[in-house]
Amino acid sequence: MSRILPRFDYRIEFAASTDVGLVRPSNEDRILCCPELALFGIADGMGGHAAGEVAAQIAVDTVRGEVLRPPAAAILDAYVADPNIEARREVFALLRRVGEAAHAAILEARRTEPSYQGMGTTLDFVVLAHSRAFFAHAGDSRAYLVRPTTTVQLTQDHALYDTLRAAGNPTPARKPQRNPLVNAIGLAGTVAVDTVFVDLSRGDRIVLCTDGVHNAIESEASLSRFCSKGEPEQVAAGLLGHARERGGHDNASVIVIDIKERFVKRADDAGPSSRDLSVLSACPLLAGMSPAAVLGALAAGVEVELGAGDRIPRDVASDLVAYLVLDGAVNLPDGRRVGSSGLLFPESLVGARRKGDLPVAAARTRLIRIRKDDFAEVCEHDAELAAALYQRLARYLALGTG
């Protein structure tokens, strides 16, 4: 049965499930489902004895408590009333503060209870507001957006190999078996909380899962097959069943949220603004394409914002990425500056890696990030769109302007 959430324009259906697996003696994962707050989250605890499950429980309890507070409600209400960029940034800041509050709560518990030393947890949660989903992430649990044409990994694992690769540092060709976390809730003195948002449409599906689920999936194509069909309960059961079939080496937890019919109509419907569409339509990858084709290509994209001085990674979420610049400016290693409608790392979309230093944001910059595998999946779904995109990409690369 579909449900109506506060501040959210779409009805949803959701399911959540967790499994201890076949090896671990206890379940250190925790799930947070608060439809009354349009809030869902997942945490994978770590630490000796019962400390991991304590950390995960503290994290999800803190998230719920912080989102329930009047200041958080005021920020979300303001965004829904007027979803401009500054209001969006306030929501991002709120999510970071919520993650930091969970971090502080775990550090305090460790300070007061000696048996809790070394405990920590991953944390991913999503708040649904207006026609968008706002995600916060720390650790190596994951958030995915499953669309009819592609499955997009929204978060990057905060593990050593992935972090070094994103920063442009030398790494082995293959991910090592041991890949320790370098960022999580309660892991160290400070925590970095990543945030991202996506515009939603009817038929989209959000999946939050711990590494006990995604480590059991052989490939992104396999994940798409598991997640693209069936009711939320069936998808959740299928993912946990597959994790058991693959050995059940870890606790496994998943939340599946389906975006159903829209029952609130607004003048500023979901999707890129007219200005952003105009900017994107001037990008070499999308130039001359119809608005419908541009939106089709953007099904693989996720909007991100970087501050002045931030390096722009070419590896994100275990894949090569390209970027389309919405606004701001980017300094390239060769001294050139790229502004709105610019295209960064176009060679990533055909699996080629450019060597050298990373570009740097010259000012606060908004970009559309597209992973190689997500781009390929969109193209596989629509041959005509694929031909148009690859033709433009080949022309751009042949000119050597990337």
Solvent accessible surface area in square Angstrom, and as a share of the most:
residue,aa,sasa,rsa
1,M,210,0.94
2,S,33,0.21
3,R,114,0.42
4,I,95,0.48
5,L,5,0.03
6,P,53,0.33
7,R,64,0.23
8,F,4,0.02
9,D,0,0.00
10,Y,10,0.04
11,R,72,0.26
12,I,0,0.00
13,E,33,0.15
14,F,46,0.19
15,A,11,0.09
16,A,41,0.32
17,S,39,0.25
18,T,65,0.38
19,D,29,0.15
20,V,49,0.28
21,G,7,0.07
22,L,103,0.51
23,V,91,0.53
24,R,105,0.38
25,P,136,0.86
26,S,45,0.29
27,N,33,0.17
28,E,21,0.09
29,D,3,0.02
30,R,62,0.23
31,I,49,0.25
32,L,16,0.08
33,C,44,0.26
34,C,6,0.03
35,P,16,0.10
36,E,96,0.43
37,L,21,0.10
38,A,1,0.00
39,L,0,0.00
40,F,0,0.00
41,G,0,0.00
42,I,0,0.00
43,A,0,0.00
44,D,17,0.09
45,G,5,0.05
46,M,50,0.22
47,G,31,0.30
48,G,45,0.44
49,H,179,0.80
50,A,52,0.41
51,A,3,0.02
52,G,0,0.00
53,E,41,0.18
54,V,36,0.21
55,A,0,0.00
56,A,0,0.00
57,Q,71,0.31
58,I,37,0.19
59,A,0,0.00
60,V,4,0.02
61,D,81,0.42
62,T,26,0.15
63,V,0,0.00
64,R,91,0.33
65,G,32,0.30
66,E,45,0.20
67,V,5,0.03
68,L,91,0.45
69,R,118,0.43
70,P,106,0.66
71,P,67,0.42
72,A,2,0.02
73,A,26,0.20
74,A,60,0.47
75,I,31,0.16
76,L,1,0.01
77,D,73,0.38
78,A,56,0.44
79,Y,2,0.01
80,V,20,0.12
81,A,89,0.69
82,D,79,0.41
83,P,28,0.18
84,N,65,0.33
85,I,56,0.28
86,E,104,0.47
87,A,16,0.12
88,R,33,0.12
89,R,50,0.18
90,E,92,0.41
91,V,0,0.00
92,F,22,0.09
93,A,26,0.20
94,L,10,0.05
95,L,0,0.00
96,R,92,0.34
97,R,115,0.42
98,V,1,0.01
99,G,1,0.01
100,E,80,0.36
101,A,28,0.21
102,A,0,0.00
103,H,10,0.05
104,A,57,0.45
105,A,33,0.26
106,I,0,0.00
107,L,54,0.27
108,E,83,0.37
109,A,18,0.14
110,R,46,0.17
111,R,174,0.64
112,T,84,0.49
113,E,64,0.29
114,P,105,0.66
115,S,71,0.46
116,Y,59,0.23
117,Q,101,0.45
118,G,51,0.49
119,M,1,0.00
120,G,0,0.00
121,T,0,0.00
122,T,2,0.01
123,L,5,0.02
124,D,1,0.01
125,F,2,0.01
126,V,0,0.00
127,V,2,0.01
128,L,1,0.01
129,A,0,0.00
130,H,0,0.00
131,S,0,0.00
132,R,23,0.08
133,A,0,0.00
134,F,0,0.00
135,F,3,0.01
136,A,2,0.01
137,H,3,0.01
138,A,2,0.01
139,G,0,0.00
140,D,25,0.13
141,S,0,0.00
142,R,31,0.11
143,A,0,0.00
144,Y,6,0.02
145,L,1,0.01
146,V,6,0.04
147,R,41,0.15
148,P,103,0.65
149,T,35,0.20
150,T,2,0.01
151,T,5,0.03
152,V,3,0.01
153,Q,3,0.01
154,L,5,0.02
155,T,5,0.03
156,Q,30,0.13
157,D,10,0.05
158,H,18,0.08
159,A,4,0.03
160,L,76,0.38
161,Y,16,0.06
162,D,8,0.04
163,T,55,0.32
164,L,63,0.31
165,R,60,0.22
166,A,15,0.12
167,A,29,0.22
168,G,38,0.37
169,N,64,0.33
170,P,131,0.82
171,T,35,0.20
172,P,82,0.51
173,A,101,0.78
174,R,206,0.75
175,K,88,0.37
176,P,56,0.35
177,Q,196,0.87
178,R,190,0.70
179,N,38,0.20
180,P,49,0.31
181,L,38,0.19
182,V,67,0.38
183,N,20,0.10
184,A,1,0.01
185,I,0,0.00
186,G,0,0.00
187,L,65,0.32
188,A,56,0.44
189,G,62,0.59
190,T,116,0.67
191,V,21,0.12
192,A,59,0.46
193,V,16,0.09
194,D,61,0.32
195,T,34,0.20
196,V,12,0.07
197,F,8,0.03
198,V,8,0.05
199,D,36,0.18
200,L,0,0.00
201,S,59,0.38
202,R,164,0.60
203,G,46,0.44
204,D,4,0.02
205,R,18,0.07
206,I,0,0.00
207,V,0,0.00
208,L,1,0.00
209,C,0,0.00
210,T,0,0.00
211,D,21,0.11
212,G,8,0.08
213,V,1,0.01
214,H,13,0.06
215,N,107,0.55
216,A,11,0.09
217,I,21,0.11
218,E,97,0.43
219,S,54,0.35
220,E,45,0.20
221,A,57,0.45
222,S,9,0.06
223,L,5,0.02
224,S,16,0.10
225,R,166,0.60
226,F,63,0.26
227,C,0,0.00
228,S,63,0.40
229,K,167,0.71
230,G,40,0.38
231,E,91,0.41
232,P,2,0.01
233,E,105,0.47
234,Q,114,0.51
235,V,4,0.02
236,A,3,0.02
237,A,64,0.49
238,G,29,0.28
239,L,2,0.01
240,L,15,0.07
241,G,31,0.30
242,H,22,0.10
243,A,7,0.05
244,R,97,0.36
245,E,143,0.64
246,R,125,0.45
247,G,23,0.23
248,G,4,0.04
249,H,127,0.57
250,D,31,0.16
251,N,1,0.01
252,A,2,0.02
253,S,0,0.00
254,V,0,0.00
255,I,0,0.00
256,V,0,0.00
257,I,0,0.00
258,D,14,0.07
259,I,2,0.01
260,K,55,0.23
261,E,57,0.26
262,R,38,0.14
263,F,76,0.32
264,V,45,0.26
265,K,157,0.67
266,R,69,0.25
267,A,118,0.92
268,D,64,0.33
269,D,74,0.38
270,A,30,0.23
271,G,22,0.21
272,P,45,0.28
273,S,62,0.40
274,S,96,0.62
275,R,118,0.43
276,D,10,0.05
277,L,41,0.20
278,S,73,0.47
279,V,18,0.11
280,L,1,0.00
281,S,39,0.25
282,A,62,0.48
283,C,0,0.00
284,P,45,0.29
285,L,1,0.01
286,L,1,0.01
287,A,41,0.32
288,G,77,0.74
289,M,21,0.09
290,S,60,0.39
291,P,94,0.59
292,A,79,0.61
293,A,28,0.21
294,V,0,0.00
295,L,82,0.41
296,G,29,0.27
297,A,4,0.03
298,L,18,0.09
299,A,17,0.13
300,A,1,0.01
301,G,12,0.11
302,V,4,0.03
303,E,27,0.12
304,V,23,0.13
305,E,59,0.27
306,L,38,0.19
307,G,30,0.29
308,A,72,0.56
309,G,51,0.49
310,D,60,0.31
311,R,130,0.47
312,I,0,0.00
313,P,27,0.17
314,R,13,0.05
315,D,6,0.03
316,V,8,0.04
317,A,1,0.00
318,S,65,0.42
319,D,13,0.07
320,L,16,0.08
321,V,0,0.00
322,A,0,0.00
323,Y,3,0.01
324,L,0,0.00
325,V,0,0.00
326,L,1,0.01
327,D,35,0.18
328,G,31,0.30
329,A,17,0.13
330,V,0,0.00
331,N,55,0.28
332,L,20,0.10
333,P,81,0.51
334,D,95,0.49
335,G,69,0.66
336,R,111,0.41
337,R,157,0.57
338,V,25,0.14
339,G,31,0.29
340,S,54,0.35
341,S,23,0.15
342,G,11,0.11
343,L,7,0.03
344,L,5,0.03
345,F,6,0.02
346,P,0,0.00
347,E,18,0.08
348,S,2,0.01
349,L,5,0.02
350,V,80,0.46
351,G,41,0.39
352,A,46,0.35
353,R,104,0.38
354,R,89,0.32
355,K,184,0.78
356,G,56,0.54
357,D,111,0.58
358,L,10,0.05
359,P,4,0.03
360,V,47,0.27
361,A,1,0.01
362,A,31,0.24
363,A,45,0.35
364,R,129,0.47
365,T,0,0.00
366,R,8,0.03
367,L,0,0.00
368,I,16,0.08
369,R,28,0.10
370,I,2,0.01
371,R,5,0.02
372,K,53,0.22
373,D,52,0.27
374,D,0,0.00
375,F,3,0.01
376,A,45,0.35
377,E,45,0.20
378,V,3,0.02
379,C,8,0.05
380,E,153,0.69
381,H,112,0.50
382,D,58,0.30
383,A,85,0.66
384,E,146,0.65
385,L,16,0.08
386,A,14,0.11
387,A,66,0.51
388,A,26,0.20
389,L,0,0.00
390,Y,81,0.31
391,Q,106,0.47
392,R,39,0.14
393,L,2,0.01
394,A,62,0.48
395,R,130,0.47
396,Y,31,0.12
397,L,60,0.30
398,A,89,0.69
399,L,125,0.62
400,G,63,0.61
401,T,61,0.36
402,G,15,0.14
